[in-house]
Amino acid sequence: MRYFYRRSRWSLPGLCLPLAGVMAFAGFVCFSPARAALPVGSQAPMFDAQATSNGSEFDFRLADALRQGPVVLYFYPAAFTRGCTMEAHDFANAMDQYKVLGATVIGVSTDDMHTLDRFSVSEGHGRFPVATDPKGQIARMYDSHLPLVNRASRTSYVIAPDGKVIYAYSALSPKGHVSGTLDALKQWRAAQGNASKVTLPAKPQ
């Protein structure tokens, strides 16, 4: 009697290669540092977005916010993930400092409004709004969209009232985004104060 050995369609090497590819892609998305592509001094793209603050939804307009003062715009990959939760806590804890500096803070992700309503309450503690960018269009406008997936990179901008980008920072770690934006705002405020104190030379008698 003859026995026939039928080779499996999926051999061990055949399984390992696709798995390695998936793991490599996941590593690229999750651990490679992103870079903010909008340079300092460039004009920030205006946008409108549906947003929520402490679970109350409203229409956010960047142009309107800039009429009140500088805006801290930060992109994050996904609500309720570890890094994004830590970052939301950091921004919430620093809101008193942002208010003293006259700045508005707005977070943007591709999460839906139902998720953001909960996130703004439980992790943002109702202290600043978060906006939805379901198709990643706003993130693309700010060159803060991850490749191949509909997620934003972790990127923070400070935008002056004239619409100019005065600070841009992109890094996987949530650390440094709050301190960096606060320092940029303080420097900008100091520069505004110094400019207002400039006096013209007295006219000759």
Contacts in CASP RR format, 6 or more apart in sequence:
PFRMAT RR
TARGET T0000
AUTHOR 0000-0000-0000
METHOD contacts of the structure
MODEL  1
MRYFYRRSRWSLPGLCLPLAGVMAFAGFVCFSPARAALPVGSQAPMFDAQ
ATSNGSEFDFRLADALRQGPVVLYFYPAAFTRGCTMEAHDFANAMDQYKV
LGATVIGVSTDDMHTLDRFSVSEGHGRFPVATDPKGQIARMYDSHLPLVN
RASRTSYVIAPDGKVIYAYSALSPKGHVSGTLDALKQWRAAQGNASKVTL
PAKPQ
25 148 0 8 1.000
29 146 0 8 1.000
29 147 0 8 1.000
29 148 0 8 1.000
29 149 0 8 1.000
29 151 0 8 1.000
30 172 0 8 1.000
31 172 0 8 1.000
32 172 0 8 1.000
33 170 0 8 1.000
33 171 0 8 1.000
33 172 0 8 1.000
34 144 0 8 1.000
34 146 0 8 1.000
34 153 0 8 1.000
34 154 0 8 1.000
34 155 0 8 1.000
34 170 0 8 1.000
34 171 0 8 1.000
34 172 0 8 1.000
35 170 0 8 1.000
36 142 0 8 1.000
36 143 0 8 1.000
36 144 0 8 1.000
36 155 0 8 1.000
36 156 0 8 1.000
36 157 0 8 1.000
36 168 0 8 1.000
36 169 0 8 1.000
36 170 0 8 1.000
37 142 0 8 1.000
37 143 0 8 1.000
37 144 0 8 1.000
38 44 0 8 1.000
38 142 0 8 1.000
38 143 0 8 1.000
38 157 0 8 1.000
38 165 0 8 1.000
38 168 0 8 1.000
39 165 0 8 1.000
39 168 0 8 1.000
40 165 0 8 1.000
40 166 0 8 1.000
40 167 0 8 1.000
40 168 0 8 1.000
41 164 0 8 1.000
41 165 0 8 1.000
41 166 0 8 1.000
42 164 0 8 1.000
42 165 0 8 1.000
43 163 0 8 1.000
43 164 0 8 1.000
43 165 0 8 1.000
44 62 0 8 1.000
44 73 0 8 1.000
44 142 0 8 1.000
44 157 0 8 1.000
44 159 0 8 1.000
44 163 0 8 1.000
44 164 0 8 1.000
44 165 0 8 1.000
45 138 0 8 1.000
45 141 0 8 1.000
45 142 0 8 1.000
46 61 0 8 1.000
46 62 0 8 1.000
46 63 0 8 1.000
47 61 0 8 1.000
47 62 0 8 1.000
47 138 0 8 1.000
47 141 0 8 1.000
48 59 0 8 1.000
48 60 0 8 1.000
48 61 0 8 1.000
48 62 0 8 1.000
49 59 0 8 1.000
49 60 0 8 1.000
49 108 0 8 1.000
49 131 0 8 1.000
49 132 0 8 1.000
49 133 0 8 1.000
49 138 0 8 1.000
50 57 0 8 1.000
50 58 0 8 1.000
50 59 0 8 1.000
50 60 0 8 1.000
50 113 0 8 1.000
50 131 0 8 1.000
50 132 0 8 1.000
51 57 0 8 1.000
51 58 0 8 1.000
51 59 0 8 1.000
51 60 0 8 1.000
51 106 0 8 1.000
51 116 0 8 1.000
51 129 0 8 1.000
51 130 0 8 1.000
51 131 0 8 1.000
51 132 0 8 1.000
52 58 0 8 1.000
52 113 0 8 1.000
52 116 0 8 1.000
52 117 0 8 1.000
52 120 0 8 1.000
52 129 0 8 1.000
52 130 0 8 1.000
52 131 0 8 1.000
53 120 0 8 1.000
53 126 0 8 1.000
53 128 0 8 1.000
53 129 0 8 1.000
53 130 0 8 1.000
54 120 0 8 1.000
54 121 0 8 1.000
54 126 0 8 1.000
54 127 0 8 1.000
55 117 0 8 1.000
55 118 0 8 1.000
55 120 0 8 1.000
55 121 0 8 1.000
55 126 0 8 1.000
57 113 0 8 1.000
57 117 0 8 1.000
58 129 0 8 1.000
60 106 0 8 1.000
60 129 0 8 1.000
60 131 0 8 1.000
62 71 0 8 1.000
62 73 0 8 1.000
62 106 0 8 1.000
62 159 0 8 1.000
65 71 0 8 1.000
65 104 0 8 1.000
65 106 0 8 1.000
66 159 0 8 1.000
66 160 0 8 1.000
66 161 0 8 1.000
66 162 0 8 1.000
66 163 0 8 1.000
67 161 0 8 1.000
68 102 0 8 1.000
68 104 0 8 1.000
69 102 0 8 1.000
69 103 0 8 1.000
69 104 0 8 1.000
69 161 0 8 1.000
70 101 0 8 1.000
70 102 0 8 1.000
70 103 0 8 1.000
70 104 0 8 1.000
70 158 0 8 1.000
70 159 0 8 1.000
70 160 0 8 1.000
70 161 0 8 1.000
70 166 0 8 1.000
70 185 0 8 1.000
70 188 0 8 1.000
71 103 0 8 1.000
71 104 0 8 1.000
71 105 0 8 1.000
71 106 0 8 1.000
71 158 0 8 1.000
71 159 0 8 1.000
72 98 0 8 1.000
72 103 0 8 1.000
72 104 0 8 1.000
72 105 0 8 1.000
72 106 0 8 1.000
72 156 0 8 1.000
72 157 0 8 1.000
72 158 0 8 1.000
72 159 0 8 1.000
72 181 0 8 1.000
72 185 0 8 1.000
73 106 0 8 1.000
73 107 0 8 1.000
73 108 0 8 1.000
73 142 0 8 1.000
73 156 0 8 1.000
73 157 0 8 1.000
73 158 0 8 1.000
73 159 0 8 1.000
74 87 0 8 1.000
74 91 0 8 1.000
74 105 0 8 1.000
74 106 0 8 1.000
74 107 0 8 1.000
74 108 0 8 1.000
74 154 0 8 1.000
74 155 0 8 1.000
74 156 0 8 1.000
74 157 0 8 1.000
74 177 0 8 1.000
74 181 0 8 1.000
75 107 0 8 1.000
75 108 0 8 1.000
75 109 0 8 1.000
75 139 0 8 1.000
75 142 0 8 1.000
75 144 0 8 1.000
75 152 0 8 1.000
75 153 0 8 1.000
75 154 0 8 1.000
75 155 0 8 1.000
75 156 0 8 1.000
76 83 0 8 1.000
76 84 0 8 1.000
76 87 0 8 1.000
76 88 0 8 1.000
76 107 0 8 1.000
76 108 0 8 1.000
76 109 0 8 1.000
76 152 0 8 1.000
76 154 0 8 1.000
77 84 0 8 1.000
77 109 0 8 1.000
77 146 0 8 1.000
77 151 0 8 1.000
77 152 0 8 1.000
77 153 0 8 1.000
77 154 0 8 1.000
78 84 0 8 1.000
78 109 0 8 1.000
78 110 0 8 1.000
78 111 0 8 1.000
78 151 0 8 1.000
79 85 0 8 1.000
79 109 0 8 1.000
79 111 0 8 1.000
79 115 0 8 1.000
79 116 0 8 1.000
79 118 0 8 1.000
79 119 0 8 1.000
79 123 0 8 1.000
79 130 0 8 1.000
80 115 0 8 1.000
80 119 0 8 1.000
80 123 0 8 1.000
83 174 0 8 1.000
84 109 0 8 1.000
84 123 0 8 1.000
84 154 0 8 1.000
84 174 0 8 1.000
85 123 0 8 1.000
86 174 0 8 1.000
87 154 0 8 1.000
87 174 0 8 1.000
87 177 0 8 1.000
87 178 0 8 1.000
88 119 0 8 1.000
88 123 0 8 1.000
88 124 0 8 1.000
88 130 0 8 1.000
89 123 0 8 1.000
89 124 0 8 1.000
89 125 0 8 1.000
90 174 0 8 1.000
90 175 0 8 1.000
90 177 0 8 1.000
90 178 0 8 1.000
91 105 0 8 1.000
91 107 0 8 1.000
91 124 0 8 1.000
91 127 0 8 1.000
91 128 0 8 1.000
91 177 0 8 1.000
91 178 0 8 1.000
92 123 0 8 1.000
92 124 0 8 1.000
92 125 0 8 1.000
92 126 0 8 1.000
92 127 0 8 1.000
92 128 0 8 1.000
94 178 0 8 1.000
94 182 0 8 1.000
95 105 0 8 1.000
95 127 0 8 1.000
95 128 0 8 1.000
97 182 0 8 1.000
98 104 0 8 1.000
98 105 0 8 1.000
98 128 0 8 1.000
98 182 0 8 1.000
98 185 0 8 1.000
101 182 0 8 1.000
101 185 0 8 1.000
101 186 0 8 1.000
101 189 0 8 1.000
103 158 0 8 1.000
103 185 0 8 1.000
105 128 0 8 1.000
105 129 0 8 1.000
106 128 0 8 1.000
106 129 0 8 1.000
106 130 0 8 1.000
106 131 0 8 1.000
107 128 0 8 1.000
107 129 0 8 1.000
107 130 0 8 1.000
107 131 0 8 1.000
108 130 0 8 1.000
108 131 0 8 1.000
108 132 0 8 1.000
108 133 0 8 1.000
108 138 0 8 1.000
108 139 0 8 1.000
108 152 0 8 1.000
109 116 0 8 1.000
109 130 0 8 1.000
109 132 0 8 1.000
109 133 0 8 1.000
109 151 0 8 1.000
109 152 0 8 1.000
110 132 0 8 1.000
110 133 0 8 1.000
110 134 0 8 1.000
110 135 0 8 1.000
110 136 0 8 1.000
110 139 0 8 1.000
110 150 0 8 1.000
110 151 0 8 1.000
110 152 0 8 1.000
111 119 0 8 1.000
111 132 0 8 1.000
112 132 0 8 1.000
112 134 0 8 1.000
113 132 0 8 1.000
116 130 0 8 1.000
116 131 0 8 1.000
116 132 0 8 1.000
119 130 0 8 1.000
120 126 0 8 1.000
120 129 0 8 1.000
120 130 0 8 1.000
124 130 0 8 1.000
131 138 0 8 1.000
133 139 0 8 1.000
133 152 0 8 1.000
135 150 0 8 1.000
136 145 0 8 1.000
136 150 0 8 1.000
136 152 0 8 1.000
139 145 0 8 1.000
139 152 0 8 1.000
139 153 0 8 1.000
142 155 0 8 1.000
142 157 0 8 1.000
144 152 0 8 1.000
144 153 0 8 1.000
144 155 0 8 1.000
144 170 0 8 1.000
145 151 0 8 1.000
145 152 0 8 1.000
145 153 0 8 1.000
146 152 0 8 1.000
146 153 0 8 1.000
153 170 0 8 1.000
154 170 0 8 1.000
154 171 0 8 1.000
154 172 0 8 1.000
154 173 0 8 1.000
154 174 0 8 1.000
154 177 0 8 1.000
155 168 0 8 1.000
155 169 0 8 1.000
155 170 0 8 1.000
156 167 0 8 1.000
156 168 0 8 1.000
156 169 0 8 1.000
156 170 0 8 1.000
156 177 0 8 1.000
156 180 0 8 1.000
156 181 0 8 1.000
157 165 0 8 1.000
157 167 0 8 1.000
157 168 0 8 1.000
157 169 0 8 1.000
158 165 0 8 1.000
158 166 0 8 1.000
158 167 0 8 1.000
158 168 0 8 1.000
158 181 0 8 1.000
158 184 0 8 1.000
158 185 0 8 1.000
158 188 0 8 1.000
159 165 0 8 1.000
159 166 0 8 1.000
160 166 0 8 1.000
160 188 0 8 1.000
166 184 0 8 1.000
166 188 0 8 1.000
167 180 0 8 1.000
167 181 0 8 1.000
167 184 0 8 1.000
169 176 0 8 1.000
169 177 0 8 1.000
169 180 0 8 1.000
169 181 0 8 1.000
171 177 0 8 1.000
END
